Amino acid sequence: MSQKKRALFIDLLRGLVLLIMIEVHVFNSMLIPAIKESGWFSYLNFINGLVAPSFLFVSGLVFVLSLQKGVDELRKFGKIFWKKIGRIFLILIAGYSLHLPDFPLKKILNNPTQQVFNDLFMVDVLQCIAVGLLFLLIARMIFKNEKHFYLFIFISLVIVLSVSPIAWKTNLNNYLPLPLSSYLNRMNGSLFPALPWLNFIFAGALTSKFYIAARENNDEKSFNKQLLIFGAISFIGSVVILNYLLPPSLKEIIPNPLFFMERLGAVLILLAACWYYLEKSKKYVGFILDVSRESLLVYWLHLQLIYRNIFGGESLVSMFGNKLTLIEAILVTIILAVLMIYAAKGWGWVKSKYTLVARRVVIIIIAVAIMAFVLL
């Protein structure tokens, strides 16, 4: 396998996941409710349910791969450290910006409601990724020995699996402020709290260990066979246990560790499939890779277009929520996907040609948005 292809299969999975994510948000928010009751929709729902685990998994995998060089500089708080911190901070800010209301902070303070604060501090995929990457960064700085680093991540994964069911049954607002308790369960409306979703990031980090070893030994084919085998065992075993062997009392535990194993198995199968596709096919997939490389922009922008009131004071959801037929929803998905592909291509070109300008534009946009929310 060529040096170029070695990295592309990971990008391919992330790009595909992002494009499917657009369909998820369009179908969930705009499709006529009666259509969602159709038998086929449950299968689509399961496929859509793999989007977040895949996105989190790839984030952990790519981040640890990016830490293979410059570890010493990282520990000295050099340029690489601040670059990583800046990226994590940007992801965190982007995550919270998605939940900012269309009115300024002054209005919230004049008429505070619990629901507004719950929405404001809701933890979504981006915040979960930011926390997970920060955790991996600090761990990599502490553990100089790679074996110790990966062992620590594995232990952390087991701990998260163990404590998540307890955390989800505990009203943590009695012990922690809302911005922190929102990271630990769904009681305040968080869609992807750190418990248990961090585990997909940790699983991606652990997978990087085996990929790095395979790459160094030029044995990626065996690595992907192992991905496929372990993924199939994990997925099929979890499905069988959940549906045929587990007592209802245990099956109802939320979040169930088998939920993690089932989806992790599916993600590993998808990752292996992307590798085999690039190995066997010569078809051009550049637009998917463009989307992957600008994943933060695509994630943030398509949600703004769907949910933000930017179309004459209305959003796409307020105009078309629960009103679209299947064909109409597919058309909206295609239009948004094409827009995201061109946005990714355009922004990628700007960053490659005018790197410094692109950084300054991002900083200015963030600063203006914060000032508008706080001061207006």
C-alpha positions in Angstrom: 0.0 0.0 0.0 1.4 3.4 -0.9 2.3 6.0 1.7 -0.5 8.2 0.4 -3.2 5.6 0.8 -2.1 4.8 4.3 -3.7 7.9 5.7 -6.6 8.2 3.3 -8.8 5.4 4.6 -9.2 7.2 7.9 -10.0 10.5 6.1 -12.4 8.6 3.9 -14.4 7.3 6.9 -14.6 10.7 8.5 -15.7 12.4 5.2 -18.4 9.8 4.6 -19.6 10.2 8.2 -19.9 13.9 7.9 -22.0 13.7 4.7 -24.3 11.1 6.3 -24.5 13.4 9.3 -26.2 16.0 7.0 -28.9 13.4 6.1 -29.3 12.6 9.8 -30.1 16.1 10.8 -32.3 16.8 7.7 -34.3 13.6 8.1 -34.7 13.8 11.9 -35.9 17.4 11.9 -37.8 17.8 8.5 -39.2 14.5 7.5 -43.0 13.9 7.9 -43.5 12.0 11.1 -45.6 9.3 9.4 -42.6 8.3 7.2 -40.5 7.7 10.3 -42.9 5.0 11.4 -42.2 2.9 8.3 -40.3 -0.4 8.9 -37.3 0.6 6.8 -36.7 3.8 8.8 -35.6 1.7 11.9 -32.7 0.3 9.8 -31.8 3.8 8.6 -31.9 5.0 12.2 -29.4 2.3 13.2 -27.1 3.4 10.4 -27.5 7.0 11.4 -26.7 6.0 14.9 -23.2 5.1 13.8 -22.4 8.6 12.8 -21.4 10.0 16.2 -19.4 7.0 17.3 -17.5 7.0 14.0 -16.8 10.7 14.3 -15.6 10.4 17.9 -13.5 7.3 17.1 -11.7 8.9 14.2 -11.1 12.0 16.2 -9.2 10.0 18.9 -7.4 7.9 16.2 -6.2 10.9 14.2 -5.2 13.0 17.2 -2.9 10.3 18.7 -1.4 9.7 15.2 -0.6 13.4 15.1 1.2 13.2 18.5 3.8 10.7 17.1 6.2 13.5 16.3 7.4 16.3 18.6 6.5 14.7 21.9 9.5 16.3 23.6 8.5 19.7 22.4 5.0 19.0 23.6 6.3 18.4 27.1 8.3 21.6 27.0 5.1 23.6 26.1 6.6 24.4 22.7 5.0 25.4 19.4 3.3 22.0 19.0 1.7 22.2 22.4 0.1 25.6 21.7 -1.0 24.5 18.3 -2.8 21.5 19.8 -4.3 23.6 22.6 -5.5 26.2 20.0 -7.2 23.5 18.0 -8.9 22.0 21.0 -10.1 25.5 22.2 -11.5 26.2 18.7 -13.4 22.9 18.7 -14.8 23.8 22.2 -15.9 27.3 21.2 -17.5 26.0 18.0 -19.4 23.5 20.0 -20.8 26.0 22.4 -21.5 28.5 19.6 -24.0 26.1 18.1 -26.2 26.4 21.2 -26.0 30.2 21.6 -29.5 31.7 21.4 -30.4 34.2 18.7 -30.7 36.9 21.3 -27.9 38.5 23.4 -26.7 37.6 26.9 -28.4 40.7 28.3 -31.8 39.3 27.5 -30.9 36.0 29.2 -29.8 37.8 32.4 -32.9 39.9 32.4 -35.2 36.9 32.1 -33.3 33.8 33.1 -34.9 30.4 32.7 -33.6 27.0 33.5 -34.2 25.8 29.9 -32.2 28.6 28.4 -29.2 27.7 30.6 -29.6 24.0 29.9 -29.5 24.8 26.2 -26.6 27.1 26.5 -24.4 24.5 28.4 -25.7 21.5 26.5 -22.8 19.1 25.6 -22.7 18.0 22.0 -20.3 16.0 19.9 -17.8 18.9 19.6 -17.5 19.6 23.3 -17.1 15.9 23.9 -14.3 15.7 21.3 -12.6 18.8 22.8 -12.6 17.2 26.3 -11.5 13.9 25.0 -8.6 15.4 23.0 -7.5 17.5 26.0 -7.5 14.3 28.1 -5.3 12.5 25.5 -3.0 15.5 25.2 -2.4 15.7 29.0 -2.0 11.9 29.3 0.6 11.9 26.5 2.6 14.6 28.2 2.5 12.8 31.5 3.4 9.3 30.3 6.7 9.2 28.4 6.5 5.5 27.9 4.0 4.7 25.1 3.0 1.4 26.7 2.1 3.2 29.9 0.2 5.8 27.9 -2.0 3.2 26.1 -2.5 1.2 29.3 -3.7 4.4 31.0 -6.2 5.0 28.1 -7.4 1.5 28.3 -8.0 1.8 32.1 -9.8 5.1 31.5 -12.0 3.4 29.0 -12.9 0.6 31.5 -13.6 3.2 34.3 -15.9 5.2 32.0 -17.8 2.1 31.1 -18.2 1.2 34.8 -19.2 4.6 36.1 -21.5 5.8 33.3 -24.6 3.8 34.3 -24.2 5.3 37.9 -23.7 8.8 36.7 -26.8 8.6 34.4 -29.0 7.8 37.5 -27.5 10.5 39.7 -28.7 14.1 39.7 -25.3 15.7 39.6 -26.7 19.2 39.7 -26.8 18.7 43.5 -23.0 18.4 43.5 -21.7 20.3 40.5 -22.4 23.5 38.7 -24.5 23.1 35.5 -21.6 23.6 33.0 -19.8 20.7 34.6 -22.7 18.4 35.4 -23.9 18.6 31.8 -20.7 16.7 30.8 -21.6 13.7 32.9 -25.2 12.6 32.0 -28.2 13.6 29.9 -30.4 15.0 32.7 -29.8 18.6 31.5 -30.4 17.8 27.9 -26.9 17.0 26.7 -26.9 14.9 23.6 -23.4 13.5 23.9 -22.1 13.8 27.5 -18.5 12.7 28.1 -19.9 9.7 30.0 -20.1 7.4 28.1 -19.2 8.9 24.7 -15.5 9.6 25.6 -15.0 5.8 25.2 -15.2 6.0 21.4 -12.4 8.6 21.5 -10.4 6.3 23.7 -11.1 3.4 21.4 -9.8 5.4 18.5 -6.7 6.3 20.5 -6.1 2.6 21.4 -6.5 1.6 17.7 -3.8 4.0 16.7 -1.3 1.8 18.7 -1.9 -1.2 16.4 -2.1 0.9 13.2 1.3 2.5 14.0 2.8 -0.9 14.6 1.4 -2.2 11.3 2.5 0.8 9.4 6.1 0.5 10.7 6.1 -3.2 9.7 4.5 -2.4 6.3 1.7 -4.8 7.3 -1.5 -2.8 7.0 -3.3 -5.6 5.3 -3.1 -7.8 8.4 -4.1 -4.8 10.5 -7.3 -4.3 8.5 -8.1 -8.0 8.6 -7.8 -7.8 12.4 -10.1 -4.8 12.4 -12.7 -6.7 10.4 -12.5 -9.8 12.5 -12.6 -8.0 15.9 -15.3 -5.6 14.6 -17.5 -8.5 13.4 -17.1 -10.4 16.7 -17.8 -7.3 18.8 -20.8 -6.4 16.7 -22.4 -9.8 16.3 -21.6 -10.9 19.8 -23.2 -7.7 21.3 -26.3 -8.1 19.1 -26.8 -11.7 20.1 -26.3 -11.0 23.8 -28.6 -7.9 23.8 -31.4 -9.5 21.9 -31.3 -13.2 23.1 -29.2 -13.7 26.2 -29.4 -10.6 28.4 -32.3 -10.4 30.9 -34.6 -7.4 30.4 -33.5 -5.9 33.8 -29.9 -5.7 32.6 -30.7 -4.7 29.0 -32.5 -1.6 30.3 -29.3 -0.3 32.0 -28.4 3.0 30.4 -25.8 3.5 29.1 -25.3 -0.2 28.5 -21.7 -1.3 27.9 -22.9 -3.6 25.1 -24.2 -0.5 23.3 -20.6 0.6 23.2 -19.3 -2.7 22.0 -22.0 -3.1 19.3 -21.3 0.3 17.8 -17.6 0.0 18.2 -17.7 -3.2 16.2 -19.7 -1.5 13.4 -17.2 1.4 13.3 -14.2 -1.0 13.0 -15.9 -2.8 10.2 -16.6 0.5 8.4 -12.9 1.6 8.9 -11.7 -1.7 7.4 -14.1 -1.3 4.5 -12.7 2.1 3.7 -9.2 0.6 3.6 -10.2 -2.2 1.3 -12.1 0.3 -1.0 -9.0 2.4 -1.5 -6.9 -0.7 -1.9 -9.1 -2.2 -4.7 -10.7 0.8 -6.3 -9.2 3.6 -8.3 -12.4 5.7 -8.3 -11.8 9.4 -7.4 -13.1 10.3 -3.9 -11.4 13.7 -3.6 -14.5 15.6 -2.6 -15.1 13.2 0.4 -11.5 13.8 1.5 -12.0 17.6 1.2 -14.9 17.3 3.5 -12.9 15.2 6.0 -10.0 17.6 6.1 -12.3 20.5 6.9 -14.5 18.5 9.2 -14.9 21.2 11.9 -16.1 23.7 9.3 -18.6 21.2 7.7 -19.9 20.1 11.0 -20.4 23.7 12.3 -21.7 25.2 9.1 -24.3 22.7 8.1 -25.9 22.9 11.6 -26.0 26.7 11.4 -27.8 26.5 8.1 -30.3 24.0 9.4 -31.1 25.4 12.9 -30.0 29.1 12.9 -32.6 31.8 12.1 -30.7 33.2 9.2 -33.4 33.1 6.4 -35.4 36.2 7.1 -35.7 35.4 10.8 -36.4 31.8 10.2 -34.4 28.5 10.1 -34.8 25.6 7.7 -36.3 23.7 10.6 -38.8 26.3 11.4 -39.8 26.5 7.7 -39.8 22.8 6.9 -39.8 21.0 10.2 -41.8 17.7 10.0 -43.2 18.8 6.6 -41.0 17.2 3.9 -41.7 14.1 1.9 -39.0 11.5 1.4 -38.0 12.9 -2.0 -38.0 16.5 -0.7 -35.8 15.5 2.3 -33.4 13.8 -0.1 -33.2 16.9 -2.3 -32.5 19.1 0.7 -29.8 16.7 1.9 -28.1 16.7 -1.5 -28.2 20.5 -1.8 -26.7 21.0 1.7 -24.1 18.3 1.0 -23.0 20.0 -2.2 -22.8 23.3 -0.4 -20.6 21.7 2.3 -18.4 20.1 -0.3 -17.7 23.4 -2.0 -17.3 25.2 1.3 -14.7 22.6 2.3 -12.9 22.9 -1.0 -12.9 26.7 -0.9 -11.8 27.0 2.7 -9.1 24.4 2.1 -7.8 26.4 -0.8 -7.8 29.6 1.3 -5.8 27.9 4.1 -3.2 26.5 1.7 -2.7 29.8 -0.2 -3.2 32.3 2.6 -2.5 30.4 5.9 -2.0 33.5 8.1 -5.0 35.3 6.7 -7.2 32.3 7.3 -6.1 32.1 10.9 -6.8 35.8 11.4 -10.2 35.5 9.8 -11.1 32.6 12.2 -10.0 34.7 15.2 -11.9 37.8 14.1 -15.1 35.8 13.5 -14.9 34.2 17.0 -14.1 37.6 18.6 -17.0 39.4 16.9 -19.5 36.6 17.7 -18.5 36.6 21.4 -18.6 40.4 21.6 -22.0 40.6 19.9 -23.4 38.0 22.3 -22.0 39.6 25.4 -22.3 43.3 24.6 -25.4 43.8 22.3 
